[in-house]
Amino acid sequence: LYHTACILLLEARPPAAAAGLVSPPSSLVWHARRVCGISCTNPHKASLINAIQPLYVAGRLLTHPSEQLQVARLFAMIDGTTGWGALWRLRDLEAAWGYRPGEMLARVCR
């Protein structure tokens, strides 16, 4: 949740406060990748369930198709492993990424 909070705080930061910040911890994508990495390597069901919203927040920032596909796989894995409905957030990400509805889901459920 730390990295998700950092993303939200950085998004709300006034533009003047961002001037001159170039360190990795001041990068939205840097924190987004950490959210995804932590979610990918933590197999505990309770953690996976609680990763749904952080993955959505982080996933919105990812622009490379390979990273987006990995996030889609994570949502499918969470849905299948825990039985907790997570695919609705994948549908939201598909829209944010500019994909057709169900396009990413079709890629991960082949």
The first five atom37 places (N, CA, C, CB, O) and aatype in JSON, in Angstrom:
{
  "aatype": [10, 18, 8, 16, 0, 4, 9, 10, 10, 10, 6, 0, 1, 14, 14, 0, 0, 0, 0, 7, 10, 19, 15, 14, 14, 15, 15, 10, 19, 17, 8, 0, 1, 1, 19, 4, 7, 9, 15, 4, 16, 2, 14, 8, 11, 0, 15, 10, 9, 2, 0, 9, 5, 14, 10, 18, 19, 0, 7, 1, 10, 10, 16, 8, 14, 15, 6, 5, 10, 5, 19, 0, 1, 10, 13, 0, 12, 9, 3, 7, 16, 16, 7, 17, 7, 0, 10, 17, 1, 10, 1, 3, 10, 6, 0, 0, 17, 7, 18, 1, 14, 7, 6, 12, 10, 0, 1, 19, 4, 1],
  "atom_mask": [
    [1, 1, 1, 1, 1],
    [1, 1, 1, 1, 1],
    [1, 1, 1, 1, 1],
    [1, 1, 1, 1, 1],
    [1, 1, 1, 1, 1],
    [1, 1, 1, 1, 1],
    [1, 1, 1, 1, 1],
    [1, 1, 1, 1, 1],
    [1, 1, 1, 1, 1],
    [1, 1, 1, 1, 1],
    [1, 1, 1, 1, 1],
    [1, 1, 1, 1, 1],
    [1, 1, 1, 1, 1],
    [1, 1, 1, 1, 1],
    [1, 1, 1, 1, 1],
    [1, 1, 1, 1, 1],
    [1, 1, 1, 1, 1],
    [1, 1, 1, 1, 1],
    [1, 1, 1, 1, 1],
    [1, 1, 1, 0, 1],
    [1, 1, 1, 1, 1],
    [1, 1, 1, 1, 1],
    [1, 1, 1, 1, 1],
    [1, 1, 1, 1, 1],
    [1, 1, 1, 1, 1],
    [1, 1, 1, 1, 1],
    [1, 1, 1, 1, 1],
    [1, 1, 1, 1, 1],
    [1, 1, 1, 1, 1],
    [1, 1, 1, 1, 1],
    [1, 1, 1, 1, 1],
    [1, 1, 1, 1, 1],
    [1, 1, 1, 1, 1],
    [1, 1, 1, 1, 1],
    [1, 1, 1, 1, 1],
    [1, 1, 1, 1, 1],
    [1, 1, 1, 0, 1],
    [1, 1, 1, 1, 1],
    [1, 1, 1, 1, 1],
    [1, 1, 1, 1, 1],
    [1, 1, 1, 1, 1],
    [1, 1, 1, 1, 1],
    [1, 1, 1, 1, 1],
    [1, 1, 1, 1, 1],
    [1, 1, 1, 1, 1],
    [1, 1, 1, 1, 1],
    [1, 1, 1, 1, 1],
    [1, 1, 1, 1, 1],
    [1, 1, 1, 1, 1],
    [1, 1, 1, 1, 1],
    [1, 1, 1, 1, 1],
    [1, 1, 1, 1, 1],
    [1, 1, 1, 1, 1],
    [1, 1, 1, 1, 1],
    [1, 1, 1, 1, 1],
    [1, 1, 1, 1, 1],
    [1, 1, 1, 1, 1],
    [1, 1, 1, 1, 1],
    [1, 1, 1, 0, 1],
    [1, 1, 1, 1, 1],
    [1, 1, 1, 1, 1],
    [1, 1, 1, 1, 1],
    [1, 1, 1, 1, 1],
    [1, 1, 1, 1, 1],
    [1, 1, 1, 1, 1],
    [1, 1, 1, 1, 1],
    [1, 1, 1, 1, 1],
    [1, 1, 1, 1, 1],
    [1, 1, 1, 1, 1],
    [1, 1, 1, 1, 1],
    [1, 1, 1, 1, 1],
    [1, 1, 1, 1, 1],
    [1, 1, 1, 1, 1],
    [1, 1, 1, 1, 1],
    [1, 1, 1, 1, 1],
    [1, 1, 1, 1, 1],
    [1, 1, 1, 1, 1],
    [1, 1, 1, 1, 1],
    [1, 1, 1, 1, 1],
    [1, 1, 1, 0, 1],
    [1, 1, 1, 1, 1],
    [1, 1, 1, 1, 1],
    [1, 1, 1, 0, 1],
    [1, 1, 1, 1, 1],
    [1, 1, 1, 0, 1],
    [1, 1, 1, 1, 1],
    [1, 1, 1, 1, 1],
    [1, 1, 1, 1, 1],
    [1, 1, 1, 1, 1],
    [1, 1, 1, 1, 1],
    [1, 1, 1, 1, 1],
    [1, 1, 1, 1, 1],
    [1, 1, 1, 1, 1],
    [1, 1, 1, 1, 1],
    [1, 1, 1, 1, 1],
    [1, 1, 1, 1, 1],
    [1, 1, 1, 1, 1],
    [1, 1, 1, 0, 1],
    [1, 1, 1, 1, 1],
    [1, 1, 1, 1, 1],
    [1, 1, 1, 1, 1],
    [1, 1, 1, 0, 1],
    [1, 1, 1, 1, 1],
    [1, 1, 1, 1, 1],
    [1, 1, 1, 1, 1],
    [1, 1, 1, 1, 1],
    [1, 1, 1, 1, 1],
    [1, 1, 1, 1, 1],
    [1, 1, 1, 1, 1],
    [1, 1, 1, 1, 1]
  ],
  "atom_positions": [
    [[0.81, -1.2, 0.0], [0.0, 0.0, 0.0], [0.85, 1.26, 0.0], [-0.92, 0.0, 1.2], [0.39, 2.33, -0.41]],
    [[2.09, 1.15, 0.46], [2.97, 2.31, 0.5], [3.14, 2.91, -0.9], [4.33, 1.92, 1.08], [3.0, 4.12, -1.08]],
    [[3.45, 2.07, -1.87], [3.7, 2.57, -3.23], [2.42, 3.12, -3.86], [4.29, 1.46, -4.1], [2.47, 4.07, -4.64]],
    [[1.28, 2.52, -3.54], [0.01, 3.05, -4.03], [-0.24, 4.43, -3.45], [-1.16, 2.11, -3.68], [-0.67, 5.35, -4.16]],
    [[0.03, 4.59, -2.16], [-0.13, 5.9, -1.53], [0.82, 6.92, -2.17], [0.14, 5.81, -0.01], [0.44, 8.07, -2.38]],
    [[2.03, 6.5, -2.47], [2.98, 7.41, -3.14], [2.46, 7.85, -4.5], [4.35, 6.74, -3.29], [2.59, 9.01, -4.87]],
    [[1.87, 6.92, -5.25], [1.3, 7.26, -6.55], [0.21, 8.31, -6.39], [0.74, 6.0, -7.25], [0.19, 9.32, -7.1]],
    [[-0.7, 8.07, -5.45], [-1.8, 9.01, -5.25], [-1.31, 10.38, -4.81], [-2.79, 8.45, -4.23], [-1.83, 11.4, -5.25]],
    [[-0.32, 10.39, -3.93], [0.23, 11.66, -3.47], [0.96, 12.39, -4.61], [1.19, 11.44, -2.3], [0.82, 13.61, -4.75]],
    [[1.72, 11.65, -5.4], [2.43, 12.28, -6.52], [1.46, 12.82, -7.57], [3.4, 11.29, -7.16], [1.71, 13.85, -8.18]],
    [[0.35, 12.12, -7.78], [-0.65, 12.59, -8.74], [-1.32, 13.88, -8.25], [-1.71, 11.51, -8.98], [-1.72, 14.72, -9.06]],
    [[-1.44, 14.02, -6.93], [-2.11, 15.2, -6.36], [-1.15, 16.36, -6.12], [-2.78, 14.82, -5.06], [-1.58, 17.45, -5.73]],
    [[0.12, 16.14, -6.35], [1.15, 17.15, -6.09], [0.98, 18.34, -7.03], [2.56, 16.54, -6.25], [0.76, 18.15, -8.23]],
    [[1.06, 19.54, -6.5], [1.0, 20.72, -7.37], [2.18, 20.73, -8.35], [1.0, 22.02, -6.52], [3.28, 20.3, -7.99]],
    [[1.97, 21.19, -9.57], [3.05, 21.19, -10.57], [4.32, 21.9, -10.11], [2.56, 21.84, -11.84], [5.42, 21.47, -10.44]],
    [[4.17, 22.97, -9.37], [5.35, 23.71, -8.9], [6.2, 22.86, -7.95], [4.93, 25.0, -8.19], [7.42, 23.01, -7.91]],
    [[5.56, 21.98, -7.2], [6.28, 21.13, -6.27], [7.08, 20.05, -6.99], [5.32, 20.48, -5.28], [8.03, 19.5, -6.44]],
    [[6.71, 19.75, -8.22], [7.38, 18.7, -8.99], [8.62, 19.19, -9.7], [6.42, 18.11, -9.99], [9.43, 18.39, -10.18]],
    [[8.8, 20.48, -9.78], [9.92, 21.05, -10.52], [11.25, 20.57, -9.96], [9.87, 22.58, -10.5], [11.52, 20.7, -8.76]],
    [[12.06, 20.01, -10.83], [13.4, 19.58, -10.43], [13.49, 18.2, -9.82], [0.0, 0.0, 0.0], [14.59, 17.74, -9.52]],
    [[12.38, 17.51, -9.62], [12.43, 16.16, -9.04], [12.67, 15.14, -10.15], [11.1, 15.84, -8.28], [11.86, 15.0, -11.06]],
    [[13.79, 14.45, -10.07], [14.11, 13.46, -11.1], [14.52, 12.12, -10.5], [15.23, 13.97, -11.99], [14.87, 11.2, -11.24]],
    [[14.49, 11.97, -9.2], [14.89, 10.72, -8.57], [13.82, 9.65, -8.81], [15.14, 10.91, -7.06], [12.64, 9.99, -8.95]],
    [[14.2, 8.38, -8.86], [13.21, 7.32, -9.1], [12.01, 7.36, -8.15], [13.88, 5.99, -8.99], [10.88, 7.17, -8.6]],
    [[12.2, 7.59, -6.85], [11.03, 7.61, -5.98], [10.05, 8.75, -6.27], [11.47, 7.71, -4.56], [8.93, 8.75, -5.74]],
    [[10.43, 9.7, -7.09], [9.5, 10.76, -7.46], [8.78, 10.44, -8.77], [10.23, 12.11, -7.57], [8.02, 11.27, -9.28]],
    [[9.01, 9.25, -9.31], [8.4, 8.83, -10.57], [7.17, 7.96, -10.31], [9.42, 8.06, -11.43], [7.22, 6.99, -9.56]],
    [[6.06, 8.33, -10.95], [4.83, 7.55, -10.82], [5.04, 6.12, -11.33], [3.69, 8.23, -11.59], [4.6, 5.16, -10.69]],
    [[5.7, 5.98, -12.47], [5.9, 4.66, -13.07], [6.8, 3.8, -12.19], [6.5, 4.78, -14.49], [6.6, 2.59, -12.1]],
    [[7.79, 4.4, -11.54], [8.67, 3.67, -10.63], [7.84, 3.01, -9.53], [9.75, 4.61, -10.02], [8.02, 1.82, -9.25]],
    [[6.94, 3.76, -8.93], [6.08, 3.2, -7.87], [5.1, 2.19, -8.46], [5.32, 4.33, -7.15], [4.81, 1.17, -7.82]],
    [[4.58, 2.46, -9.65], [3.63, 1.53, -10.28], [4.28, 0.16, -10.51], [3.12, 2.1, -11.61], [3.65, -0.87, -10.29]],
    [[5.51, 0.17, -10.95], [6.21, -1.1, -11.18], [6.44, -1.85, -9.88], [7.55, -0.86, -11.88], [6.42, -3.08, -9.86]],
    [[6.66, -1.14, -8.8], [6.84, -1.8, -7.51], [5.54, -2.43, -7.03], [7.34, -0.8, -6.46], [5.56, -3.54, -6.49]],
    [[4.42, -1.75, -7.22], [3.12, -2.32, -6.86], [2.92, -3.63, -7.62], [1.96, -1.33, -7.18], [2.52, -4.64, -7.03]],
    [[3.2, -3.62, -8.91], [3.01, -4.82, -9.73], [3.98, -5.93, -9.32], [3.2, -4.49, -11.21], [3.58, -7.09, -9.25]],
    [[5.21, -5.58, -9.06], [6.2, -6.58, -8.65], [5.86, -7.23, -7.33], [0.0, 0.0, 0.0], [5.99, -8.44, -7.18]],
    [[5.44, -6.43, -6.38], [5.06, -6.97, -5.07], [3.85, -7.89, -5.23], [4.74, -5.83, -4.07], [3.82, -8.97, -4.64]],
    [[2.87, -7.47, -6.0], [1.67, -8.28, -6.21], [2.0, -9.59, -6.92], [0.63, -7.5, -7.01], [1.41, -10.63, -6.64]],
    [[2.94, -9.53, -7.83], [3.34, -10.7, -8.62], [4.07, -11.74, -7.78], [4.21, -10.27, -9.79], [4.0, -12.93, -8.06]],
    [[4.77, -11.29, -6.76], [5.6, -12.21, -5.97], [5.01, -12.59, -4.63], [6.94, -11.6, -5.75], [5.63, -13.33, -3.87]],
    [[3.82, -12.1, -4.31], [3.19, -12.43, -3.03], [1.99, -13.33, -3.28], [2.77, -11.13, -2.26], [0.93, -12.83, -3.68]],
    [[2.12, -14.64, -3.07], [1.06, -15.58, -3.43], [-0.08, -15.72, -2.4], [1.66, -16.9, -3.66], [-1.03, -16.46, -2.65]],
    [[0.0, -15.04, -1.28], [-1.01, -15.21, -0.24], [-2.35, -14.64, -0.7], [-0.57, -14.52, 1.07], [-2.42, -13.51, -1.2]],
    [[-3.41, -15.42, -0.53], [-4.72, -15.03, -1.04], [-5.2, -13.7, -0.47], [-5.74, -16.11, -0.74], [-5.76, -12.89, -1.2]],
    [[-5.0, -13.48, 0.82], [-5.43, -12.21, 1.42], [-4.7, -11.03, 0.78], [-5.19, -12.22, 2.94], [-5.29, -9.98, 0.57]],
    [[-3.43, -11.21, 0.49], [-2.66, -10.15, -0.16], [-3.14, -9.93, -1.59], [-1.16, -10.48, -0.15], [-3.22, -8.79, -2.06]],
    [[-3.45, -11.01, -2.28], [-3.91, -10.88, -3.66], [-5.25, -10.15, -3.73], [-4.05, -12.27, -4.3], [-5.45, -9.3, -4.6]],
    [[-6.15, -10.47, -2.8], [-7.45, -9.79, -2.77], [-7.25, -8.3, -2.54], [-8.35, -10.39, -1.68], [-7.91, -7.47, -3.18]],
    [[-6.35, -7.97, -1.64], [-6.11, -6.56, -1.32], [-5.24, -5.87, -2.36], [-5.46, -6.44, 0.03], [-5.0, -4.67, -2.25]],
    [[-4.77, -6.59, -3.35], [-3.95, -6.0, -4.41], [-4.79, -5.5, -5.58], [-2.94, -7.01, -4.91], [-4.25, -4.83, -6.47]],
    [[-6.07, -5.79, -5.6], [-6.9, -5.44, -6.76], [-6.89, -3.93, -7.03], [-8.34, -5.91, -6.54], [-6.59, -3.51, -8.14]],
    [[-7.2, -3.13, -6.03], [-7.24, -1.68, -6.25], [-5.84, -1.1, -6.47], [-7.89, -0.99, -5.05], [-5.68, -0.28, -7.38]],
    [[-4.83, -1.49, -5.69], [-3.49, -0.99, -5.99], [-3.02, -1.33, -7.4], [-2.5, -1.54, -4.98], [-2.36, -0.52, -8.05]],
    [[-3.35, -2.52, -7.89], [-2.98, -2.89, -9.26], [-3.69, -2.01, -10.28], [-3.3, -4.36, -9.52], [-3.12, -1.66, -11.31]],
    [[-4.93, -1.67, -9.99], [-5.65, -0.77, -10.9], [-4.99, 0.61, -10.92], [-7.13, -0.66, -10.48], [-4.76, 1.17, -11.98]],
    [[-4.7, 1.14, -9.74], [-4.07, 2.46, -9.64], [-2.73, 2.45, -10.37], [-3.87, 2.87, -8.15], [-2.41, 3.38, -11.12]],
    [[-1.94, 1.41, -10.15], [-0.63, 1.3, -10.8], [-0.77, 1.02, -12.3], [0.2, 0.2, -10.14], [-0.06, 1.61, -13.11]],
    [[-1.67, 0.15, -12.64], [-1.84, -0.25, -14.04], [-2.19, 0.9, -14.96], [0.0, 0.0, 0.0], [-1.81, 0.89, -16.13]],
    [[-2.92, 1.88, -14.46], [-3.29, 3.04, -15.28], [-2.07, 3.76, -15.82], [-4.14, 4.01, -14.47], [-2.14, 4.42, -16.86]],
    [[-0.94, 3.64, -15.12], [0.26, 4.38, -15.48], [1.17, 3.65, -16.46], [1.04, 4.7, -14.24], [2.09, 4.24, -17.02]],
    [[0.91, 2.38, -16.67], [1.79, 1.57, -17.52], [1.39, 1.72, -18.99], [1.75, 0.09, -17.1], [0.22, 1.55, -19.34]],
    [[2.36, 2.02, -19.83], [2.07, 2.26, -21.24], [2.62, 1.18, -22.17], [2.62, 3.59, -21.65], [2.2, 1.09, -23.32]],
    [[3.55, 0.38, -21.7], [4.13, -0.65, -22.57], [3.22, -1.87, -22.6], [5.56, -1.04, -22.08], [2.78, -2.34, -21.55]],
    [[2.92, -2.39, -23.79], [2.01, -3.53, -23.9], [2.43, -4.75, -23.07], [1.9, -3.94, -25.33], [1.57, -5.46, -22.55]],
    [[3.73, -5.0, -22.93], [4.16, -6.17, -22.15], [3.84, -5.98, -20.66], [5.68, -6.41, -22.33], [3.48, -6.94, -19.98]],
    [[3.97, -4.76, -20.17], [3.62, -4.49, -18.77], [2.11, -4.58, -18.57], [4.13, -3.1, -18.33], [1.64, -5.1, -17.56]],
    [[1.36, -4.07, -19.53], [-0.09, -4.14, -19.44], [-0.57, -5.59, -19.47], [-0.74, -3.35, -20.59], [-1.49, -5.96, -18.74]],
    [[0.05, -6.4, -20.31], [-0.31, -7.82, -20.38], [-0.02, -8.52, -19.06], [0.45, -8.5, -21.52], [-0.8, -9.36, -18.63]],
    [[1.09, -8.19, -18.43], [1.42, -8.8, -17.14], [0.4, -8.41, -16.07], [2.83, -8.38, -16.7], [0.01, -9.25, -15.26]],
    [[-0.03, -7.17, -16.07], [-1.06, -6.74, -15.11], [-2.36, -7.49, -15.39], [-1.28, -5.2, -15.18], [-3.05, -7.91, -14.46]],
    [[-2.71, -7.65, -16.66], [-3.91, -8.4, -17.02], [-3.81, -9.84, -16.52], [-4.14, -8.37, -18.55], [-4.78, -10.4, -16.03]],
    [[-2.63, -10.44, -16.66], [-2.42, -11.81, -16.16], [-2.59, -11.86, -14.64], [-1.02, -12.32, -16.55], [-3.14, -12.82, -14.1]],
    [[-2.11, -10.84, -13.97], [-2.26, -10.78, -12.51], [-3.73, -10.74, -12.12], [-1.52, -9.56, -11.93], [-4.15, -11.44, -11.2]],
    [[-4.52, -9.92, -12.8], [-5.95, -9.86, -12.5], [-6.63, -11.2, -12.75], [-6.62, -8.76, -13.34], [-7.46, -11.63, -11.95]],
    [[-6.29, -11.86, -13.85], [-6.86, -13.18, -14.14], [-6.44, -14.2, -13.09], [-6.44, -13.65, -15.53], [-7.25, -15.03, -12.68]],
    [[-5.18, -14.13, -12.65], [-4.7, -15.05, -11.63], [-5.4, -14.8, -10.3], [-3.18, -14.9, -11.45], [-5.79, -15.75, -9.61]],
    [[-5.58, -13.54, -9.93], [-6.28, -13.21, -8.68], [-7.71, -13.73, -8.74], [-6.27, -11.69, -8.42], [-8.19, -14.33, -7.78]],
    [[-8.37, -13.5, -9.86], [-9.75, -13.95, -10.02], [-9.85, -15.47, -9.92], [-10.32, -13.48, -11.36], [-10.73, -16.0, -9.25]],
    [[-8.94, -16.17, -10.6], [-8.97, -17.63, -10.59], [-8.51, -18.25, -9.29], [0.0, 0.0, 0.0], [-9.06, -19.27, -8.87]],
    [[-7.51, -17.67, -8.66], [-6.93, -18.23, -7.44], [-7.81, -18.0, -6.22], [-5.57, -17.65, -7.19], [-7.99, -18.89, -5.39]],
    [[-8.35, -16.8, -6.12], [-9.08, -16.44, -4.9], [-10.59, -16.57, -5.05], [-8.75, -15.02, -4.5], [-11.31, -16.68, -4.06]],
    [[-11.08, -16.56, -6.29], [-12.52, -16.56, -6.5], [-13.13, -15.18, -6.28], [0.0, 0.0, 0.0], [-14.35, -15.01, -6.4]],
    [[-12.29, -14.23, -5.96], [-12.74, -12.86, -5.72], [-12.83, -12.15, -7.07], [-11.77, -12.1, -4.74], [-11.86, -12.15, -7.82]],
    [[-13.95, -11.57, -7.37], [-14.13, -10.9, -8.66], [-13.14, -9.77, -8.86], [0.0, 0.0, 0.0], [-13.24, -8.73, -8.21]],
    [[-12.19, -9.96, -9.74], [-11.17, -8.94, -10.0], [-11.21, -8.45, -11.44], [-9.8, -9.49, -9.68], [-10.57, -7.46, -11.78]],
    [[-11.95, -9.14, -12.28], [-11.89, -8.83, -13.71], [-12.6, -7.53, -14.07], [-12.5, -9.95, -14.5], [-12.36, -6.98, -15.15]],
    [[-13.45, -7.03, -13.2], [-14.1, -5.75, -13.48], [-13.06, -4.63, -13.54], [-15.17, -5.44, -12.41], [-13.21, -3.68, -14.3]],
    [[-12.01, -4.77, -12.73], [-10.95, -3.76, -12.75], [-10.11, -3.9, -14.02], [-10.06, -3.87, -11.5], [-9.59, -2.9, -14.53]],
    [[-9.97, -5.11, -14.53], [-9.27, -5.31, -15.79], [-10.04, -4.64, -16.92], [-9.07, -6.81, -16.09], [-9.44, -4.03, -17.81]],
    [[-11.36, -4.74, -16.89], [-12.17, -4.07, -17.91], [-11.97, -2.55, -17.86], [-13.67, -4.42, -17.73], [-11.91, -1.89, -18.89]],
    [[-11.88, -2.01, -16.64], [-11.61, -0.57, -16.49], [-10.24, -0.2, -17.07], [-11.69, -0.15, -15.01], [-10.09, 0.84, -17.71]],
    [[-9.26, -1.07, -16.83], [-7.92, -0.8, -17.37], [-7.89, -0.9, -18.89], [-6.9, -1.78, -16.77], [-7.21, -0.12, -19.55]],
    [[-8.63, -1.85, -19.44], [-8.7, -1.95, -20.9], [-9.16, -0.62, -21.5], [-9.66, -3.09, -21.32], [-8.61, -0.16, -22.5]],
    [[-10.16, -0.03, -20.89], [-10.66, 1.27, -21.37], [-9.59, 2.35, -21.21], [-11.94, 1.67, -20.61], [-9.38, 3.16, -22.11]],
    [[-8.91, 2.36, -20.06], [-7.87, 3.37, -19.81], [-6.7, 3.2, -20.77], [-7.38, 3.27, -18.35], [-6.09, 4.19, -21.18]],
    [[-6.39, 1.96, -21.14], [-5.27, 1.69, -22.04], [-5.64, 1.86, -23.51], [-4.75, 0.29, -21.8], [-4.76, 1.89, -24.38]],
    [[-6.93, 1.96, -23.79], [-7.36, 2.13, -25.18], [-7.63, 0.83, -25.93], [0.0, 0.0, 0.0], [-7.67, 0.83, -27.16]],
    [[-7.82, -0.26, -25.2], [-8.15, -1.53, -25.84], [-9.66, -1.68, -25.99], [-7.57, -2.72, -25.03], [-10.43, -1.0, -25.31]],
    [[-10.07, -2.56, -26.88], [-11.49, -2.88, -27.0], [-11.91, -3.69, -25.78], [-11.77, -3.68, -28.32], [-11.09, -4.4, -25.2]],
    [[-13.19, -3.6, -25.37], [-13.66, -4.38, -24.22], [-13.4, -5.87, -24.42], [-15.15, -4.12, -23.98], [-13.78, -6.44, -25.45]],
    [[-12.77, -6.5, -23.45], [-12.5, -7.92, -23.49], [-11.23, -8.32, -24.23], [0.0, 0.0, 0.0], [-10.87, -9.5, -24.24]],
    [[-10.55, -7.36, -24.84], [-9.36, -7.69, -25.64], [-8.23, -8.26, -24.78], [-8.86, -6.44, -26.37], [-7.65, -9.29, -25.13]],
    [[-7.92, -7.62, -23.67], [-6.84, -8.11, -22.8], [-7.26, -9.41, -22.12], [-6.47, -7.06, -21.75], [-6.45, -10.33, -21.97]],
    [[-8.51, -9.49, -21.72], [-9.0, -10.71, -21.08], [-8.87, -11.89, -22.03], [-10.46, -10.54, -20.62], [-8.5, -12.99, -21.61]],
    [[-9.17, -11.68, -23.3], [-9.04, -12.75, -24.29], [-7.58, -13.19, -24.43], [-9.58, -12.29, -25.65], [-7.31, -14.37, -24.64]],
    [[-6.66, -12.26, -24.3], [-5.23, -12.61, -24.41], [-4.76, -13.45, -23.24], [-4.39, -11.34, -24.5], [-3.93, -14.35, -23.42]],
    [[-5.26, -13.19, -22.05], [-4.76, -13.91, -20.88], [-5.52, -15.2, -20.62], [-4.84, -13.03, -19.66], [-5.05, -16.05, -19.86]],
    [[-6.67, -15.36, -21.22], [-7.47, -16.57, -20.98], [-7.41, -17.56, -22.12], [-8.91, -16.19, -20.72], [-8.27, -18.43, -22.24]],
    [[-6.4, -17.44, -22.98], [-6.24, -18.4, -24.08], [-5.8, -19.73, -23.57], [-5.25, -17.9, -25.11], [-5.62, -20.66, -24.35]]
  ]
}
